[in-house]
Amino acid sequence: MTALSIPEKRNWFGLVLLGIAVGTASGLFGIGGGIIILPALVYLFGYYTRISVGTSLLAVVFPAVAGVISYAIEGNVNFLMAVLLAAGSTVGAPIGAWLLSVLSHRVVQWGFIVFMLAVIASLFVVIPSREADVDIDWILGIALVALGVFTGMMSGLLGIGGGVIIVPLLVVLFGASDLVAKGTSLLVMIATGASGTLANLRRRNVDPPASLVIGATAAIATPFGVWIAYSLDPATANIAFAVFLAAVIIRMLVDVLSRQPK
């Protein structure tokens, strides 16, 4: 890393506060937290984007591990589902990276915004049952791999974490409990975060001290987010997730509208 890649003086207190926010959101929504960390590092802490991406990928592993343990204690992690999703994601990510050089980034962003609006609408229609048990046959297995491919493609195209896609679609399309969807999503985040971190460490695109501070703080806060998730009834949990997705859309709209069309 060079002096221009990261701030000369890190805002440790700010990074701790960021970790608390990320950990709470990670446990509550079943996301890795990269969608919060990345813009915060760039716009609030002055990091270059490429360093922010690598730092975020390493940081999200810690709350994901804490979240998986918290959800698994109550049996709310489907390991086979996570393996199938992760397998598809590893295929989809390079496809998304290739499509990034072919498709208009602006068009992809608008398409994803429309898709997320449809997901938000469905969350008000489909209320998950926490007694639901998803039996995975070969047809459902193929569908889960396909969802993983789609998630990986969106990650490669837009640089977003998979949790914002995996959690609502497992609930809406696969009939999973919202708690199982969140626990399973976090397990997938461990795999994607760890694999992405290895590549970024080789390229020196990571600020390890910042990652450890954010990640460790987030891991401490994650069980609190999981506790909130258990405290909410399924309908309220859906509304909370819809509000979070709306915030993601607003952030993306700001990015889209601030760019001049090419």
Backbone hydrogen bonds, N-H to C=O, Kabsch-Sander energy under -0.5 kcal/mol:
donor,donor_aa,acceptor,acceptor_aa,energy
5,S,2,T,-1.4
6,I,2,T,-0.8
10,R,8,E,-0.5
12,W,10,R,-1.4
15,L,11,N,-2.3
16,V,12,W,-2.1
17,L,13,F,-2.2
18,L,14,G,-2.3
19,G,15,L,-2.2
20,I,16,V,-2.1
21,A,17,L,-2.2
22,V,18,L,-2.7
23,G,19,G,-2.8
24,T,20,I,-2.1
25,A,21,A,-2.2
26,S,22,V,-2.8
27,G,23,G,-2.3
28,L,24,T,-2.2
29,F,25,A,-2.7
30,G,26,S,-1.9
36,I,33,G,-1.6
37,I,33,G,-2.5
38,L,34,G,-2.6
40,A,36,I,-1.4
41,L,37,I,-2.8
42,V,38,L,-1.9
43,Y,39,P,-3.1
44,L,40,A,-2.1
45,F,40,A,-1.3
47,Y,41,L,-2.8
48,Y,5,S,-1.5
52,S,48,Y,-2.3
53,V,49,T,-2.5
54,G,50,R,-1.6
55,T,51,I,-2.6
56,S,52,S,-2.5
57,L,53,V,-2.3
58,L,54,G,-1.7
59,A,55,T,-2.2
60,V,56,S,-2.4
61,V,57,L,-0.5
61,V,58,L,-0.9
62,F,58,L,-0.6
62,F,59,A,-0.9
64,A,60,V,-1.7
65,V,61,V,-2.2
66,A,62,F,-2.1
67,G,63,P,-2.7
68,V,64,A,-2.6
69,I,65,V,-2.2
70,S,66,A,-2.1
71,Y,67,G,-2.7
72,A,68,V,-3.0
73,I,69,I,-1.7
74,E,70,S,-0.5
74,E,71,Y,-0.8
75,G,72,A,-1.9
76,N,71,Y,-2.5
79,F,77,V,-0.8
82,A,78,N,-2.0
83,V,79,F,-2.2
84,L,80,L,-2.3
85,L,81,M,-2.3
86,A,82,A,-2.7
87,A,83,V,-2.4
88,G,84,L,-2.1
89,S,85,L,-2.3
90,T,86,A,-2.0
91,V,87,A,-1.0
92,G,88,G,-2.4
93,A,89,S,-2.4
95,I,91,V,-0.9
96,G,92,G,-2.7
97,A,93,A,-2.2
98,W,94,P,-2.0
99,L,95,I,-2.7
100,L,96,G,-1.6
101,S,97,A,-0.5
101,S,98,W,-1.3
102,V,99,L,-1.4
103,L,99,L,-3.5
108,V,104,S,-2.2
109,Q,105,H,-2.3
110,W,106,R,-2.2
111,G,107,V,-2.4
112,F,108,V,-2.4
113,I,109,Q,-2.2
114,V,110,W,-2.2
115,F,111,G,-2.1
116,M,112,F,-2.7
117,L,113,I,-2.0
118,A,114,V,-1.8
119,V,115,F,-1.9
120,I,116,M,-2.6
121,A,117,L,-2.2
122,S,118,A,-2.0
123,L,119,V,-1.6
124,F,120,I,-0.7
124,F,121,A,-1.1
125,V,122,S,-1.3
126,V,122,S,-3.1
127,I,125,V,-0.7
132,A,129,S,-1.4
135,D,133,D,-0.7
136,I,134,V,-0.7
137,D,135,D,-0.8
141,G,137,D,-2.5
142,I,138,W,-2.1
143,A,139,I,-2.0
144,L,140,L,-2.3
145,V,141,G,-2.1
146,A,142,I,-2.4
147,L,143,A,-2.3
148,G,144,L,-2.2
149,V,145,V,-2.5
150,F,146,A,-2.5
151,T,147,L,-2.6
152,G,148,G,-2.7
153,M,149,V,-2.5
154,M,150,F,-2.4
155,S,151,T,-2.1
156,G,152,G,-2.5
157,L,153,M,-2.4
158,L,154,M,-2.9
159,G,155,S,-1.9
160,I,154,M,-0.6
165,I,162,G,-1.5
166,I,162,G,-3.2
167,V,163,G,-1.9
169,L,165,I,-1.7
170,L,166,I,-2.5
171,V,167,V,-1.5
172,V,168,P,-3.0
173,L,169,L,-2.4
174,F,169,L,-1.1
175,G,171,V,-0.7
176,A,170,L,-2.5
181,A,177,S,-2.6
182,K,178,D,-1.8
183,G,179,L,-2.5
184,T,180,V,-2.7
185,S,181,A,-2.2
186,L,182,K,-2.0
187,L,183,G,-1.3
188,V,184,T,-1.8
189,M,185,S,-2.1
190,I,186,L,-1.4
191,A,187,L,-1.3
192,T,188,V,-2.4
193,G,189,M,-2.6
194,A,190,I,-2.4
195,S,191,A,-2.2
196,G,192,T,-2.2
197,T,193,G,-1.9
198,L,194,A,-1.7
199,A,195,S,-1.2
200,N,196,G,-1.9
201,L,197,T,-2.8
202,R,198,L,-1.7
203,R,199,A,-1.4
204,R,201,L,-1.0
205,N,200,N,-3.0
211,S,207,D,-2.3
212,L,208,P,-2.7
213,V,209,P,-2.1
214,I,210,A,-2.7
215,G,211,S,-3.1
216,A,212,L,-2.7
217,T,213,V,-2.0
218,A,214,I,-2.6
219,A,215,G,-2.6
220,I,216,A,-1.6
221,A,217,T,-1.7
222,T,218,A,-2.0
224,F,221,A,-0.9
225,G,221,A,-1.4
226,V,222,T,-2.3
227,W,223,P,-2.3
228,I,224,F,-1.9
229,A,225,G,-2.1
230,Y,226,V,-2.3
231,S,227,W,-1.6
232,L,228,I,-1.6
237,A,233,D,-2.7
238,N,234,P,-2.2
239,I,235,A,-1.9
240,A,236,T,-2.6
241,F,237,A,-2.3
242,A,238,N,-2.5
243,V,239,I,-2.3
244,F,240,A,-2.0
245,L,241,F,-2.7
246,A,242,A,-2.2
247,A,243,V,-1.8
248,V,244,F,-1.8
249,I,245,L,-2.4
250,I,246,A,-2.4
251,R,247,A,-2.3
252,M,248,V,-2.2
253,L,249,I,-2.9
254,V,250,I,-2.3
255,D,251,R,-1.7
256,V,252,M,-2.8
257,L,253,L,-3.1
258,S,254,V,-1.4
259,R,255,D,-0.7
259,R,256,V,-0.8
